């Protein structure tokens, strides 16, 4: 009898573990109120603090499908950077959302949508966005364009591709490396009118096959004849501590030769306060950590290229830099007893971690 009970509990535990890790199929079709399908709609499932968990994109008939683990999520639908729908959804089984109608007032006008569709071309392994003929290239920068590129999500300093665990960045078909804190500054430093097109590559070429479930964003610059451009920028932000961001870029084109140079960096710190409260039967621990986070970095990229023909070119590229993360924190915890009197104090003086 005891053996049977243990076996039953063990089986129940296995079932619960299996259900917890199981992924469920979610599908639906995005339409307007007139039953017209909406293509290139980003379908994003968000966790707390709007962190993307799973993403998909609607096809030519507005259909999408993905797999996601059980939980409570915020379903976000957006098209060309415009938010169409946001709602909470609980997932504990396969769900067919059916037709999801979108308020016509939220949808871009038909002329704009048709214009955007002409700018986007689907190929076997990638989606190509013709930036050179887009209105988003007027007065904006590259991050503005990526925000409206189908299948791409830009949040804070993170750029992601629908359905991919990680993203690599390429410029003119060559992979580049950027310090973790410098991506936004790099993207902001590139004027949109310098870009010919953006390629969102969901099935990378064979030379990248060793990587696990990632995508590529390939930025192709315009080829200009006998010209040069330059840009210098700087920002200052003062909150708890001052932060300085500065950089510049230059492009030079002469006959079949081109040179691209980009330098950007940041120096400064951010103030962070973390509070913790722990309740015990006879004690209350009230803690506070005051932290100073420094994320200094310098990033440099130099590219030289010579066009042998319209389809063949040779060149070299240098991409490098350094990061100097540094965290200093002070922690104080007050322990009070059942009569709300202070029993003791725990104090950790300044601790430095992560310094390079």
C-alpha angles and dihedrals in degrees: 000000000000090000091053091050092050090048091050093050091046091051091048090051091052091050091051093048090048092050092048093056096038121114120220129210115246121186140161146147125247115216139161121242090270091058093252112147119243115221127199094026112154110226110201130179110206131198125202116319089023094284110165113237104170132003139188138169131227121248130221092292094045094255126144136175135181144153123244138169123253116278146094114290142170111242111216124189120188136164125200089345096310118118112233104172141003122182140149117252130184117211124198100133142020108299132197105197089190117198114359109200118209123208108251092224089065096052121089113251116272094251091056093046092050090048091051091048091055088054092055125071125183117215130179096270104015151030115236120207114197100217095173092071097038124107087223088072091066111098094336136103135234095273089057089055094047090053090063097038110113113245094020126104123196118193122163105310095340128098118189139176124224111270096002129116095210142009133220121201123223132185118201091347094308123111116238132196121222127182112257094250097044105064097096093047091049093051092045090052094061114081111224092228089064091062124087098188145336121229117203103200113196096172106045121208121269095264088069096045094113092071120091120242101323137137138216131233108202117195113201116197123214115260108234126188120235098337142113135203134189138187134187123189140173138181134193124198125182121191118129089333131015122258127197125197121182140158148129144208137207134192126194127187125186121168104303095344125093135180127192124187127180129175126174136159146167135214125182145069142259125222117226129184120194123188125195130187122190122183121206127178092259103014143050121208114202112184136179129188120195110198136187113203118194119190106176118171143160123203127189131182128181123180129184122185139175121196111220091180138341091281103028128064138158129207150132135241137198120199122173149121143144140257128212109191115179130174125193121181141174120202130195125179123188116203116201128187133227091279091055092251123134111261099178148332129235113201127181112190122216112318122190120206136168097024116155 
